Amino acid sequence: MLAILFALNWVYEKYFWWDDLETHADVLNNLRKVEQEADMLYLAESSNSDSPLDDPDKRSIHEFAASYYPELKFRVVEKGALHARIYAALIENLSKESSIQTVVVTMNLRSFSADWIHSDLESFLSKVELMMAPRPPLVNRFLLTVRHYQRLSEKERWAVIHEKWKNEKIKWPYDFEYDNIYDWDRGMAEKGWYDESGEWDQEQVQLGTQFIKNFGFQIDAKSNPRVKDFDRIVELCEERGYNLVFNLLAENSEGMHRLLGKELLYLLRQNRDFLKNRYEKNGVIVVDNLEAVPEKEFSDKLFPTEHYAHEGRKTIGRNLALRLRTFYSDKFVEQAQE
């Protein structure tokens, strides 16, 4: 029986596995394509290359950063909605023969929110993670067939999110009328925002309340699963001897301050400080882009994404390149950006 199972796994891995990966976990195929030639690896979601249709420069964040290091090969593995748990699985899958010296991981503050942790894309991402698990490929395919991965109905998902929004209390350093996302969101939606003529501004209501839902929290190191994911990345890179950089993305801090005042900005900065303090003490470089991009460079106007016009991507790419000099000072070329 063991011999039969071994043979079946060999046949599956040789003839069918890569097609299944392309369908269910194409990021692993993409990793295999670059890991043998890259000096630096950039792991990202859509923030890396998403750009407005009329953007005059379509270069991605990692391409802007790579332009400062023309002698090095800086490669990327990216897919929309990826987060740290999937990045950790990708790093775990790097082969021992990989040429990679430095791993740069996108750190998206919004991914620590309940809205993203329990998003409707988690079922898909759980399938991706399952297919990359360190088991015989045939076992992973069997588990995928029997749907052995996280699956929540829409009703269950929203029940979990609302429970988090109601019960995770915000600790303010001063008196503020709201101590949780649920009440804050409802309260501001009722008060609304108005345009210069005094008319109800539905677009600003939508953006303002989404800011609260996605950033109105304080990261709890003990309960937030995203912290554990980034901790795992640190552990893996230490074990394998990779240089590690967390590229903390820019958020629309100007828009948050304009619509919600100092309170949301306080939480944004507090969470940034928590992440920097936690990981820099472990020797990880954290590139702080949190307030580096002005509101006009954010391409999505009704929802808080990390999608930027080219000047925003250029700024983040340059900030990353400057910090990479820690490892490659002799390879940095200032004029390569232009």
N, C-alpha and C positions, 0 to 999 in steps of 0.2 A: 504493500500500500504506500509506504514512504517513497519507494522508487517511482511509482506511478505519479504521485503528487509532485515529486521533484521534476519528472519529465514534463508534466503538464505545465508547471511553472516556467520551465525553460522554453517551451514552445510559445507560451503566452508572452513572455518577456521579449523573445526574439522577433515574433511576427505580429503581435497585436497591441502590446503595451504602449508603444509610442503613439499609435493612432488614438488610443483611449486617453493618453495624456493630452494630446492636442485638443481633444473634445472637452475634457473635464479639468485639466490642470496644465494648460499650455505654458504657464510661467516656468514650470520645471524644464520643459523642452527648451524654452528660451534661455534658461540658465545654462543648460548643457552646451548651447551654441557659443557662449561667450566665455565660460569659465577657464578655458585652456589658453586664452589669449589676453585676458584682461590683467592689468596691473591694479586697477581700482574698479570696484563694482558699486553701482548706484541702484538701490532698491527703492521703488517709488510706486505711488498710485497715480491718478490722473493729473496731479498738480505739476508733474514734471514737464509735460508737453502740451497740455490743453492750451489753446490760444483762440482769440476771437477770429472770425472769418477774415476781417480786414486788417489783421495784424501785419505790419510791414516786415517783421522779422520773426520767423517761425521756429527759431532755435529753442530747444528745451533748456531747462535749468542745468541739466548735466552737460549739455553741449556748450553752454556759456562757460561753465566751470572748466570743462576739458580744454577750452581754447587757451587757457593759461598754461597748459602743460602739453605742448605739442609733441614732446618726445615720449609721453606715456599713453597707454591705451586705457581709456576710461569708458567702460561699457555699462549698459543699463538693462535691468529687468523691471518692467513696469506693467501694471494693469489697473484699471479703475477700481476703486474701493478697497484695495489691499490695505492691510494694517499690520501691526507688529507681530501678531501671531503667525501670519503667513510669511513675513520676512524671516522669522526665526526658523520656520520649517525649510525655507529656501537655503539659509546658511547651513542648516544641518545636512542638507543634501549636497553641499559642495564637495567635490571629490578630493581625495588626498593629493591628486596630481594637478590640482588647480594652480594657476600661476598668480592668483589674486593675493595681493599684499594688504590692501586697504578696503574695508567695506564701509560705504556711506549709506545710512538708513534714514529714510524720510521719517521725521517725527511730527505727526499731525495732532495738534492739541485737541481738535474736535473729535478725534478717534477715541478719546478718553470719556466721552459723553455717553450717557445711557442710550441716547437716540442712535448712535452709531454702533455701540456694543451689541445692541439688540435690533439692528436694522433688518429689513427684509432681504438683504443680500447675504446674511449670515449662513443660510442654508447652502447657497452656492459656494461660499468660502469654506464651509465645513467639508464639502465634497473635495475641494482643492486640497485642503489639508490632509484629508483621508488618503488621497491618491499619492501624496508625498511621504506618508508615514514610513519609517524604517522597518518595513516588513516585506516578505516576498510579494512581488507585484500581483500575483494571482490572488493572494489573500485580500489585498486592498480592493481588487476588482470585485471579489465576492461580497465584501462588506458594502461596497457601493451599490451592488445589485439589491442587497437586502435593506438598503437605506439606513445603514448604521452610522448616521451622522446627525448633527443637531437639526431638528425640524420643529419650528413653532408655527402655529397657525397665526393669521393676522390678529385674531382676537387675543390669543395667548401673548403674542409679542407686545401688543399695546397695553395689556394688563401689567406686564413686567415693567415696561417703561413708565407708566403712570404711577406704579408703586414706588419706583425710584424717585420720580419727580416730587412725589408727596412726602416721602419719608426721609430722604437724604437732606438733612438740615444744613443750611449755610451759617457759618459762624462769622458774624461781622464784628469789626473792631469798634463799631458805633451803632446807634439805634437806626434801624431801617425797617420799613413796614412789612417786608417779605423775608421769610427765612427758608423758602423752598421754591423750586422752579415752577411747580404747578400753580401756586397762588400768584407768583410774580407774573407769569405768563398770562393768566386770566385777568389779573388786575390791569396790566398794561394794554391788553387787547380791548378791555372795556373803556379805558381812558382814551385810547387811540392816539393817532398823530394827524396833524392837519397841515395842509399846504399853506403857502403865503396868502392865499385868498380866504383862508379860514374853512376850506372844504376838507372833508374827511379824506385822508390819503391812504387808500387801501394798500398800495405797494409798500409804503413805509410801515404800516401796521404788520404786514406779512414779514418784512425783513426784521423789524424790531423784535417781534415775538420769536422768530427763529434764532436770533442772536441769543435770547434768553434760554431757549431749549438746548442749544448746542454749546453754550459757554457758561451758563449760570450754575456752576458746580465747583466744588473744591475736591481735588484729587485725594483720595484716601489710599495710602500705600497698602493697607491691609486688605481692602475689599475690591479695589479696582483691578479687573483682570488685565488691563492693558499695561499696568505697571509690571505685573508678573511676566508679560510677554517681552518687554524691554529688558527686564532683568535676565531673562533667558538668553536674549541676544548678547548681552555683555558676557555671560558665562560661556557661551559657545565661542565667541571671538577670543576670549582669554585662553580657552582650551586649545584653539587652533593657531594661535599666534598672529591673528589679523589685527592691524590697526583698525580702530572703530571710531566712526564719526556719526553723531546724530544731527541731522539737518532739520532744526526746528523751523517749521514753515511760518510765513507771515500770515497774520489774520487781520481782518478789517477793523483795526482798533479805532481809526478815525470815525468810521460809521457807528461803531458801538458807543463811543463817547458822545457823538452827535445825537443819537436816538435815546440813549439810556443813562447818560451821565457817568459819574465816577464809579458807580457800584460795579458794573460789569467789567470795567477796565481794571478795577482792583482785583477781581477774581482771575482775570486773564493773566495779570502780572504775577499774582501769587502762585498760580499753577506753573507758569514759566520758571519762577524761582525754585519751586519745589523740584522740577525736573532737572534743572541745571545743578542744583546742590546735590541731588541724589546720584547723578551719573558722573559729574566732573570729579567727585572725590574718589571714584573708581578709575580715574585716568581716561575717561571717555571725553573726546572733544564734542561739545554741544555748540553748534553754530546758531546763535540767537538772531533769527530774522523776524521775531514776533511783531515788531512795530516798524519794520524797515520799508514797507510798501504802502504808499498813500492810497486812499480810497478810490481814486480815479483809475487806478491800475487793476482793480478787481473787475473781472469781466462779467460775473453773475450778479445781477442787481436785486434779485428777489429772494435769494437763499445764500447763506454764508458758506461758500466753497473756497478752496485754495487754488482758484484758477485766475491767472494773471495775464495781462497784456505783456508785451515783450520787455518793457522797461522793468516791470516787476520781476519777471523771470531772470532778466539780466542782473538785477541787484542781488537776488538770492544766489545766483550762480557765482557772482564775484565774491560775495561774502564767504561762500563755501571754499572757493579757490584760495582765498587769503588764509583760511585756517588750515588748509591742506599743506601749506608751506612747512608746517611742523614736521611733516614726513618727507617732503620733496622740495626743500628750499633751493636746491641747486637746479631743479627742473622748472621752476616758475619763470614765466616770461610775461612781463607786464604788458607789452604792446600787442600780444597775441589776441587780446579781446577785440580790438578794433578791426 
